[in-house]
Amino acid sequence: MHSAEKELNPITVETEGSVEARENFGEQPAPTLKEEDPALRWDLVILRQILICIFIIILLGLVERIPKIGSGMVERFRYVLTYGEAHHSQQKLYSFAQKQWEKVKDEVSSWFAIEVQEAIAPPSGTVRFVSPIYYFERRDFLPERVRFVLPVNSRVYASAPGTVVEINPGTEGWRLKIEHGTGWDSIYYPCPEVLVTRGEWVNAYQELGSSGRVFFWEVTHYSQPVNPRPLLEYHQGLWR
């Protein structure tokens, strides 16, 4: 009998020890994952934004070096931001910027395509023109000018580098004339709003002002009107 109790005691002791161990284990909860420090999380977000800004600055610097269209593309991005702040909500700005990005991609593709087609390039010394309007509802080629139908207050851009030589008032806005050299001039009207001054040098794609519902663009060579269709058709796909 005594021997049987001895045999049972180890089992009893072992069982009590197990219970005590389980209780002790219950008193010490399993380690949990350490919560992320909010300050660290914001530091990472800010760092990521800084890196994105640096990348954009470098990218714009490289894009601006692209001949003929680089500076204009950068100016258009600036216009997107300025226009969005003044007229668009954040959601509309995203949609507007996406459309501009699609236009920029088309311009870059067209630039590479035109540069390798030297056989169809115009004679050296001539001025290369681009459309002063990159978004329009309708465009009519007339013998001596182009007629655009577009939203009111659309942006008007210089079609080639040159000097603003005339800013004259008209019935529905201002009439601008830019002298490009070698006898070439371009004329823009009517412009209810003008952002340049007489005698100012402007680059291609530089913003000149705004338009009304209908806008006209002319090109002259030594004061003689020139059919504008070939000028824009050569640059088909650019600044559309």
N, C-alpha and C positions, 0 to 999 in steps of 0.2 A: 504493500500500500504506500509506504513512504517512498519507495522507488518510483512508483507511478506518478506521485506528486512532483518528484524531481524531474521526471520526464516531461510533465506538463508545464513546469515553471519556465523553461526556456522558450516554449511557445508563447506563454503569456507575456513574458518580458519582451520577446521579439515583436509581439503584436502591439504592446504599449509603445515600444520604441518607434514602430511604424506610424502610429497615430501621432506621436509627438513630432515626428519628422514632417508628417503631412501638415500638422498645425503650424509648425515653424515655417514651412514652405508657403502656407497661406498668409502668414504675417508679412512675408517678403514678396510683394507682387513682382511678376515677371517684368524685366526691364522693357520700357517702351522706347519707340524711336524718338529721338530728340526733335522737338518742333523747330522748324526753320525760323531763324531770326528775321523779323520783318525788316529791320534795317539793312540786313545783308541782301534780302530779296530786292529792295529798292536800289541798293548800290549796283546790283547786277543789271537791273532795268536801265538805270542811268548810263552805265558803262556801255550797254548794248546800243542805246540811242546815240551816244557819242561816236561809237565806231561807225554806225550807219551814216551819221552826218559827215564824218571824215571821208567815207567811201563816196558819198554823193559829191562832195567838193572835188575829190580827185577825178571822179568820172566826168563832171562838168568841165574841169580843166582840160581833160583829154579831148572831149567832144568839141570844145571851143577851137581846138587846133585844126579841125577838119576844114580844108579849104572850101570857101564859098558859102557853106551852109552852117558851119560850126557856130559862129557868133550869133547867127540868127536863131539857131535852135536854143541856145542858152537864153536869149532874149525872150523867146516864146515860153520857156519854163517860168521865167520871172513874171511874164504876163499872166500865166495860169494862176500863180499864187496871188498876185495883186487882184486880178479879176475875181477870184474865189473869195477873198476876204471881203470884197466890197459888195458882191451880188449873190453869192451862193451860200447855202448852208453846207455843213460838212459833208452830208451825203451827196448833194449835188456836185460839190467840188470833186469828190472821188470819181464820179461819172464823167465830169468834164475833163479831169486830168487823164483818165483812161483813153478818151477820144483823142486828146492831144498826143499821147504816147503812140497811138496807132498811126497818126499822121507823121510823127517823127520817124518811125520805123520805115514808112513808105519813102520818106525823103532820103534817108540814108541809103536804102536799096537803090533808089533812082540815081543818087549821086555816083555810086560805084558803077552802075550800068552806063551812065553817060561818060564817065571819065575814060572808060576803055574803048569807047566808040569814037576814036579820033577821026575816022574817015568822014563822019557827018558833022564834025565840028565846024562852026562858021569861021570865016577868015580871021586871022589875027588882027587885033586892033579894034574889033567891034565890041560893043557893050553887050553883055549877057543879061537879059531881063528875066525876071520871075513875076508871077502874078502878085499884085499888091493885096489880094484878098485870098485867104486860104480856106474860107468856108463861105459858101453861097448857095442859094436855092436855085438860081438860074443864071446862066451866062450867055449873052448874045454877042457874037462877033459881027461888028459892023465894019464897013470899009475903012474907016479912019479911027475907030475906037472900039473899046469893049464896054458893054453895058452889063452890070451886075445887079441882080435882085437878091437882097440879103436882109437879115434881121437889122432893125434899127440899132445904132450904136455898135456895129461891128467894127473891129480894129482894122485900120488901114496901114500897110507897111510899104517901105521904100522898095521899089522893084530892082534897084541897082544902086551902088554907092555914088554919091555926088553931093553937090551943094544946092541948098534951097535958095532959089533966086527970085521966086515970086510967091506971095501969099495975098491974094486979092479977094475981096468980099464978093459973094454972089447972092442969088435969090434964096437959096436954101442952105447956104454954108460957104465955106472958104474954098478957093481954087488954088492948089499948090502946084508949083513947077520946080522940078529938080534938074539941074544941069549935070550931065555925066561925062562931058568931055567929047572930043572929036565930033562935035556937032550934034550929039544925041541928047534929047531931053525927054522927060516923062512928066505927064500932067495928071493930077488927081482932083476930082471934084464930084459932088459937093461934100465938104467935110464940116459938119456943124462944130466939131471940136478939133483944135490943132494943138499939137504938143511940141512943135519945133518953131524956130524963128528964122527970119530971113538972114541969109549969109551963113547959116549953120551947115556944117558937114554932117552927112548922115551915111550910115552903112546900109548895105543890103539887108532887108528884113527888119530894119529898125522901125519902130512904131511912129507913125506920123500923126495920127489922130483917129477920129471915128467917122463913121459914114451914116447916111440916112437910109431910107428904104431902098433907094436906087442910087447906084454909084457908077461913075464913068472913069475910064483910064485911057489915056492917049500916049502915043510915042511919036516924036518928030525927029527928023534928021535935017539939020540946017533949016529949021522952021517949016519943013515940008512934012505933012502927015505921012505916017508909015502904017501899012497894014499890020496890025498887032498879032494876027493869028500865027504867022510863022514863028514869031518870037516866043510865044507860049507853047506852041506845039513842039518846038525843039526841046523845051524843058518839060515835056509831058511827064506828069508824075511828081514834079517838084512843086511844093508849096500849094497843094490842092486842098 
